[in-house]
Structures are given as C-alpha cells and as structure tokens.
Amino acid sequence: MSEKKNQRISEIYSYLMTHNYASVNELAQHFNVSISTIKRDLIEMEDKQMTEKVRGGTVIKLSPEDPTYRTRKHMNQQEKQQIGRKAAEFVEDNDVILLLGGTTCFEVYKAITAKNVTVFTTNIETLFTENENVSHLFVLEGEVAVRYGVINGSMTIENLSRISPDKIFFSTSINDNYVLQCRTDREYALISAISRMNAKKVFMSDKSKMRKRETFSVMPVEKLDVFITDIEIEAAKKQQLEAGGLKIISI
C-alpha cells in the first residue's frame, strides 16, 4: 500500500469515528478523490475488519469489546505519529525509559533518535520492530493480551519495582476536568504504580482519548511532568495546569 493511500485510509477511519456514517459520495468529495478510489479504499478497510458496508454508505465496524490494537493503529494515525515524534525528543543519549503499551507509545519507540537507549516496555509490537538507537530492549513479564498488543497483570506491576527508568511514556483517556481515566482495573493498577515511580513522566493523549469518562479516575494531569496532545487547550486552563510545573505541548 502506498504511503498516500495508507494516510487516506487512516483519515477516512478518523472521519468515520467522528461522523459515525458517511456516504461514498461524501467521502470522495471530502478527500478530493474519485468515487472509484474511495470504493477501493472501503473494500480494503472492510477486508481488514475496520468498516462495514451499510445501505448508501459505510460505518465503523462495531465490536462488543474494546477496539483491538490493530484497529486502534488506524485511529488518528497521523496525530499519534506527530505526538510520538514530539515525545521522543525528550529521550536523551544513554537514557533508560519505560514505554507502556498502546499505539502512541509504539510511535515513540519508532521515533527515538537518541543513542544507546535502554527500553523497558509492555508493548508487544516493539519486539518485532528494530530501532538501531535502542541498545537494549526488555519486555516486562506478565500476562500477554494479544488482542490489545500489551503485557499486563499483577506480575507486570510487581516487575516495575525492579527497574529505575529515567523517563516513563504512557497514554490513556482524560476527562473534562483533566483527570486521567482508565477503563479496567488492570490499567488503573498499572498507571497508579507508575505514578509512584521516581521518574520524569510524559503523558500523551490524542483527540480520541480526550474528554472521556471511564470507570476509574487515576490522578490529575498536573501531577505529571509533560502532557503532549493534538488539541489546543484554552489559554486560561493551560495556565492553570502549568502553574504547578506541568509542561503542555499542543502539536
């Protein structure tokens, strides 16, 4: 698949996530391509279980469970890449870092340009992707959740006590009050554990994770060191959040 087509498919997916439904004509007009091009894109997306055809148009393919890792890779892909590259700028030569699971953290891993970096991670995809700047790659022990591309559970949390990273990179949902949110008790336990670690914490959240209310509230974003997002935060709120030392970067 060409890079241009791959980018367009990612943007179609994001468009459908926002609008819920779109006709073929609407998509062709929005992306300034022919109807036949959009139809080919949609066939490919249907084959990948990303979308499904309905009368007159297409919708996101729904699942009774959370979106899979593969599905989430196509959500706001360009924004995640930009966030990942910006986050990777905080990695310095000889750093030891912890990367949690998730598609945005994988973008951080790919974008590391600092030299001789040691990475601890719960992200499965990093195992199959080489970055010549990463001198040592360690995967934390735990239960493998293939569907979500992560390793988690009580064993993973226990192993956190054995490492001392310089920086931690992670992503989760955040609500209207800028409090970090988790859907599952496992995610809550993991993020609560890293919040107690003595390391610089870089939090990333693209628009698909913003202003969402989940089952568990973890901590206010002000308790972190860096917050990177693809939305523009209102000036007064940004000033309030940064008053305690948080650095906010809107890409």
Buried (B, 14 or more C-beta within 10 A) or exposed (E): EEEEBEBBBBBBBBBBBEEEEBBBEBBBEBBEBEEEBBBEBBEBBBEBEBBEBEEEBBBBBEEEEEBBBBBBBBBBBEBBBBBBBBBBBBBEEEBBBBBBBBBBBBBBBBBBEBBEBBBBBBBBBBEEEEBEBBEEBEBBBBEBBEEBBBBBBEEBBEBBEEBEBBBBBBBBBBBEEBBBBBBBEBBBBBBBBBBEBEBBBBBBBBBBBBBBEBEBBBEBBBBBBBBBBBEEBEEEEBEBBBEEEBEBBEB
